[in-house]
Amino acid sequence: KLCGYLQKLSGKGPLRGFRSRWFVFDPRRCYLYYFKGPQEALPLGYLDIASACFSYHQPEAGAAAGDEAAAFEVHSPNGAVAVLKAATRQDMTYWLQELQQKRWEYCNNLDAAKRDSRTSPTPSDFSKGLVAKDNPGSILSQNASAERARNILAVETCPTDLVGEQAASQPAPVQPSAINFSLKQWSTEIKNSMSSLRKGNNENRKSIFYTTEEWELLDPTPKDLEDSMALEEKRKHLAEGSKGLTSSAFPFEFGRIPHKTRRPLKDMIGSSKNRNSSDSSPTEWYAGNGNKLVSELQLKYQSQQEELEKLKKDLLSQKELVRLLQQTVRSSQYDKYFASRLCEGVPKDKLELLHQKDDQILGLNNQLEKLNLEKDSLQQEVKNLKCKVGELNERLGMLMETIQAKDEVIMKLSRQLSECEDITSSQSGAVNSSVAACTNKELQELDRLKDNLQGYKTQNKFLNKEILELAALRRNAEAREREWQAKYTSLEAKLCQIESKYLILLQEMKTPVCSEEQSPAREVITQLLEDALKAETSEQPEQAFFKPHLVSEYDIYGFQTVPEDDEEEKLVAKSRALDLKSLSLSENREISTGVKWENYLASTMNRDMIRCVELKNLIRSGIPHEHRSKMWKWCVNLHVKKFKDTTMPGYFQTLLQNALEKQNPASKQIELDLLRTLPNNKHYSSPTSEGIQKLRNVLLAFSWRNPDIGYCQGLNRLVAIALLYLEQEDAFWCLVTIVEVFMPRDYYTKTLLGSQVDQRVFKDLMSEKLPRLHAHFEQYKVDYTLITFNWFLVVFVDSVVSDILFKIWDSFLYEGPKVIFRFALALFKYKEEEILKLQDSMSIFKYLRYFTRTILDAR
């Protein structure tokens, strides 16, 4: 999608300036719409690219970074010039290349008459169903040399982040200082702000919070976890002990973090020192070696302090062990004393056990003595370490004094050096400065000239390509004009000939001559009859070329307009087709509807379509042929979204594969009904027609999804109509919408119970809305539900003319089954007076069988 931010020159007088706008290219009409922002619903305006030409000015030397470096112009045929500016020259080149390409494709792929009426889409936007094959567009033959030259002159470029759909989430580029004020845009902006409040527009909005620092989550070590658990236990004991003493304790704790993960103050000071290190003076830089020695000493001191702390902890643990051992010795002595008194008559084996216990006590006493000795040695070592720390502190003080003295000497020498350099530079600077200035100036001038040369080469390439394209498009337009002029001249000559012949015929009829002699007029009459017969049967290319086909064999949907067998029916069908033709030619409502649709679709370029009153009214007036495929697909997706969300991708293909591979009870009946579906439509008229295979696939897949229904006569016609504008998978979901969402249960089962219920409901509606007609049917005992049953079952397929049928389907797919009741009542109301004139049951029933085909006006 070609879209993105550009700045547009707008306003008058002091308010004139560049304003940032969101531009979106619409391939249907070759328009470049511009909006205030990517979320706006209504465009501020548009540029017609199909009839525009482009140019840009190479900025003057040295102005490559200026304001006008990326500005280009879009010239319209009426003399208006739109000045647009991209964020960079790269973006400007990309926009120009893309707009040229879109204009080339649009002008070469559309017929001139269709393009002027603006009611036909580009070939890429045609329907996706079977009717798409009937609308190839009149593609002109491409000029090979022109294409080759265009490719040679093309400049390879890729856009930045401000072009493309992803640019909608980017902030708009900063505008130059201009007053963004326009009275004409107030109404548009108010409408846009109201549109943004519509339901569904706020669904994709998310709040994003930005922080200036990056946060990292650290997992605590097992030891940290143990420490935190111990702290928590202590807190619990304290909390239990302090109950009743205070009522202001918090029931939760703020920032419970293992102490190891907290950043020490020493590290923070160190980091602030590191941050400020870039601002240090030259003296500090010269003193680097002294600082290095000091830092080594500090590290050594810290390591010894840590070792001391460790030794203290070990000492405490040893003391605790000694205390435990002393308790054990005391208890054993008491045991021995009491045992000696009580066990004078004790056996020898128990005495041996007591001796062993005594031995163990002696061993523990020895161990205690050893630990005491070790304790003394550790205390002595601690004293020695303290002495060493004192010596190191003294050395550190001496080194700091030495460094300070050296710093003073360095400062003095550096001042002397700078004085010497000033004296020498003042002497040689006068000579070197002039040479260096000249050299720099020449180099800058050379670079500037190179940039200018490259810029002019690119501009020359682009302008040559623009001239080449405009010349080719002009030649194509002239060729089309000559072709239409030749057709017009030939048809005018033929018209004059036929008028003169008919004038002779009228004169002959006015004054008949009763004589046996052949008058000259007789030959003219004979010739006219022969020409009429030839016009009906001739297949000569020159006659076929100029013959005005008022009634074609098939309409745009592929339905046969004139039957082949019955002559009387053929005349009736021809008359009906001519009436439809005159209806479409005599009224301009189709054009106005098309304009309304184009305006609505233009307003949805920045957002998804949503249900609203405006869309409902547009659909009720009829969806234009070129937009019907897109709108039907959107309506179907609206109703089956809940089903699609629960199915896996490729669901339709899986169903179809299962139906083809495994035994399917419905397949036999489906095969029988395929050619009986729509025999009067060329897409389903023969076994080799493209629609037959698609129809088979959709019906088989649906029968596998709904085995309780399988296949019911009537489903084939629903699918056949859907396939005219939808692809196979979308037609499958369309059938799911009708059967599983719109219609009640048992509507398409073997009993057709739901369909019969609808007929009873319709009878009640007839008696309420059309009481005279209902009484008329009751009087002559005419059961009109035999006719209307088929209307409801297949939604009027083969019951009304195709123009009305598809307008019924437009509303039906959007609003649901209530539409069927409304149209059925409207058909009876339209012909109520004629039916009331009929006075016997046979004539009434016969009239009901075909009267819907005589209603031609879809309104």
Secondary structure, DSSP 8 states (H G I E B T S, - for coil): --EEEEEEEE-SGGG-EEEEEEEEEETTTTEEEEESSTT-SS-SEEEE-TT-EEE-----TT-TTSGGGGEEEEE-TTS-EEEEE-SSHHHHHHHHHHHHHHHHHHHHHS-HHHHHHT-S--GGGS-SSGGGGG---------HHHHHHHHHH-------TTBSGGGGGS------S-----GGGHHHHHHHHHHTTSTTTTTT-------SS--------HHHHHHHHHHHHHHHHHHHHTTTT-S---SS-S----GGGS--HHHHHHHHHHHGGGG--HHHHHTHHHHHHHHHHHHHHHHHHHHHHHHHHHHHHHHHHHHHHHHHHHHHHHHHHHHHHH-TT--HHHHHHHHHHHHHHHHHHHHHHHHHHHHHHHHHHHHHHHHHHHHHHHHHHHHHHHHHHHHHHHHHHHHHHHHHHHHHHHHHHHHHHHHHHHHHHHHHHHHHHHHHHHHHHHHHHHHHHHHHHHHHHHHHHHHHHHHHHHHHHHHHHHHHHHHHHHHHHHHHHHS---SSS--HHHHHHHHHHHHHHHHHH---HHHHHHS--SS-SB-TTSBBSS-SS-HHHHHHHHHHHHHHHHHHHH--HHHHHHHHHHHHHHHTTTS-----HHHHHHHHT---HHHHHHHHHHHHHHHHHHHHHTS-TTHHHHHHHHHHHS--TTHHHHHHHSTTS-TTBTTSSSTTSHHHHHHHHHHHHHHHH-TTT---TTHHHHHHHHHTTS-HHHHHHHHHIIIIIIS-TTSSSTT-HHHHHHHHHHHHHHHHH-HHHHHHHHHTT--THHHHHHHHHHTTTTTS-HHHHHHHHHHHHHH-THHHHHHHHHHHHHTHHHHHH--SHHHHHHHHHHGGGG-----
